[in-house]
Amino acid sequence: MGILSRASYVVRSKVNALLNRAEDPTESLDYSYEQMRDELQDVKQGIADLTTQKKRLEIQKRRLEENVEKHNDQAREAVRQDRDDLARQALEKKQAKMSQIEELEAQIADLQSTQDDLVEKKNALQGRIEEFRTKKETMKARYEAAEASTRVSEAMTGVGDEMADVTRSIERAEERTDEMEARSQAMDELVDTGAFDDALSDKDSIDRELETGRSNREVDSELETLKSEMGGSGGAEESGSAATAEADSEPAADVDVADAEVEAELEELKDDEE
């Protein structure tokens, strides 16, 4: 596998992994569950804020009620002192405070009603969240089991993108191995035939032919020796020896003639140099 092919394989693997995670329904379920929990938290925060506001109004109401009692005491004391004018002022303030208390009571009642509604909605939402969480976990377990089963099936059958890439890698490796084995066998064959020896040696064809002739004569001589030792027939041995001697004498004569011609040519070369 070349560098570009390997890089492409890695990139495609990463992209496939990202797409699979993007399409994973379990993540969508988890996201929806978190959204519902955020909504529940918002409702709880709203109830807390509303309760805080209601408590402030209740505190303000209690202070007004205390002022009402104070103005009552002031009015009584003014009457005892024959100060009707002061008594009237105290009663007027009392009536104003009573009006404010009534308004606060109405606001507190509204806040309490809103709080009750929010608490009911919060309880309902919390129940839905718990139900959704149970379904979510069940769906996630089913999906993960189906995904694992699919991966095993793809691995067993050799389908799927990743398994296809693995199969192609194995095929390329087998092709490369076959090619290297064939090349190795060809090299061995060339070594056996002496092709490399010929290419590396500085001997020409004449030298190789002469070496072959000498080897053949040595083999023939050794063969005759073996025959003599084995006690072969005398006539056959003598005729063979005579034939061999005659055969050997003819090349010797040819060699002498060739040597004479070479010597003559060598003398001519020396004369030319002088």
N, C-alpha and C positions, 0 to 999 in steps of 0.2 A: 504494500500500500504506500503510495507516494505521500509527500508532505502535504500537498494540496488536498488529496483525498482524505487523509487523516484529519486535516483541519476542517474540511467540510463535514466529515462524520461527527466531530466534536460539536461543531456549531449546530448541526441539525439535532443532535441529542439534547443540547441545552434548550433549543427552541421548543422541541417537543415536550420537554419537562415543564417549561414555563406554560405552554398552552394547556397541558394536562392539569396543572395546578389551577390555571384560570378557569377551566371547565369543571373543576372538582365541585360536585354539589354539596359535599360536606362542608366546604368553606362557605358556601352560600347559606347553609343552615346555621352555621356558627355566627355568621354576620347578622342574620335575621334575629337570632337569639340575643345577641349583644344589643341590637337596636331596641328590642323590646325591654331589655333590662335598663337601657338608658331612659326609655320612656317612663318606666316604673320609678326610676330615681328622680326624674323630673316631677312626677306626681307627688312623691314623698317630700321633695323640697318645697313644692307648692303648698302642701298641707302644713309643713313646718312654718313657712312664712305666714300663712293665714292664721295659724294658731298664735304666732307671736303678735300679730296685729290685734287679734281678739284680746289677748292678755293685756296689751297696752290700753285698749278701750276699757277693759274691766278695772284696771288700776285707776284710770282717769275717772270712772264712774264712782269708785269708792271715795276718791278725794272730794268729788262733788257732794256725795252723800254726807261726808264729814262736814263740809261747809254748810249744808242744809241744817244739820244739827246745831252748828255754831250760830247760824242766823236765828234759829228758834230760840236759843238761849239769849241772844242779844235782844230779841223782841220782848221776851219775858222780863228781862232786866230793865229794859226801857219803860215798860208798862209800870213796873213797880216804882220807878222813879218819876212817874208821870211825864215821861218824855215820849209823847205819842209820835212826834216827828221822827225820832230815832227808831221807834218801834216800826213805823211805816217803812223806813229805809231798809231795815233788817228783813222785813217780810218781802219787800220788792226783790231784794237780792236772793232771798230764798226761792221765790217763784222763778227767777231766771235760772237758778241752779237746777230747779226741778225740771224745767223745760230741757235743759242740756242733758240731764240724766235720761229723760224719755228718749231723746234723739240717740244717745249712746246705747240705750237698751235695744232700740230698733236696729242700729248698726251691728251690735253684738249678736242679735238674733239672726241677722242676714249672714254674718260670717260663720255662725255656728251651723246654719243650714248648708252653706257652701262647703264647710269642712266635712259635714256628714256625707254630702254627695261625693266629695273627693275620696273620702275614706272608703266608701262603697266601690267607687271606680278602681281605687288602688287594690282593694281585695280581689275584685273581678280580674283586673289585669294580672295580678300576681298568680291567680289560679290559672289563667291562660298561659302565662309564662311557664309554670310548672308542667302543664300539660304539653306545651310545645317542646319543652326540654326533653320530656320522656319520648315523644315522637321523634325528635331530632336524634337522640342517641340510638333509637331503634333503626332509623333510616341510615345513619352513619355505619352502624354495624352491618346492615344488609349490603350497603354499597361496598364497604371494605371487603366483605366476604366475596361478593361478586367480582370485584376487581382482582382479588388474589386468585380466584378460580380462573378468570380470564387470562391472567399472566401465566399461570401454570399450563393452561390449554395451549396458549401461543407458544410457550417453550417446548411443549411436547410435540406440537404439530409443525413447528418451525415457521409459523406465520408471524406477521407483525413487522414493523419497520426495523426494530433493533435486531430481531432474529434474522431478517432478510440481509441486513448488513453483515451479521456474523457469518451467514451462509456464503455470501459473496467473498468475504475475507478468506474463508476456508478454501473456496474454489480457487482463488488467486494463489493461495499458498501451495495448493496441490499442483497447479500449473507450473509455478516457479520451481517446485521440487522436481517435477518430471523433467523440466528443461535442464536443470542442473545435473540430474542423474544421467540423462542422455549425453550431455556434454562430457561428463566424467568417463562414461563408457567409450566415447569417441576418442578421448585423449589416451585412454588405456590402449585402445586398438592401434593408434598411431605410434605409441611407444613400443608395442609388441612388433610392429612391422619395421621398426628402425627408422621411421621417417624423421624423428627428432635427431637421431644419431647422425643421419646423413646431413641434416641441415647444420648441425653444430660442428661436424668434423671437417678438417681441411683436406681430406683425401678426395681425389677425383675418382671417376668411374674405373680407370685403369687399375689404380691401387686396390680398389675393392674387388675387381675381377681377379687380380693376382692373388690376393689373400684367399679368395674362395677356392682358386685352383690349388693352392698349397694345402688348404684344409682338406680338400678332397683326396689329395695324394697321401696325406698323413692317415686319413681314414682307410684308404685302400691298403696301405702298408700294414696298418694295425690289423686289418682283416686277414691279410695273408699270414701274418704271424699267428693269429688265433687258429687259422686252419692248419698250419704246420703243427702247432701244439696239440690240436685235437686228433692228429694222426690221420689226416685225410690221404687219399690215394696219391701215390707218387707221380703217376703220369699226369694226373689232373693238376697237381701242384707245379710240376715242371712246365707243363704247357701254360699254366697260368702265370708262372714266373717269367717264362720266356715272353709271353705276350705283354706282361707288365714291363719287362726290361726293354722290349722293343718300343712300347708306347712311350717309355721314359726317355729313350734315346732320341726319338724324333723331336720332342720339344727342346731337348738339350741342343740339338743341331740348330734348330731355329733360333735359339737364344744366342748361340755363338755368332751366327750370321748377323743378328740384330745388334750384338755388341760391336762387331766389326764396323757396321755402318755408323753406329753412334760415335765410335772412336774416330772414324774418318771425318765426320761432320764436326767433331770437337777440334781436330787439328786445323780444319779450315777456318773455324772461328778464331783460333789463336793467331794464325797467320794474318787474318784481317786486322786484328787488334794491333799487331806489331807494325 
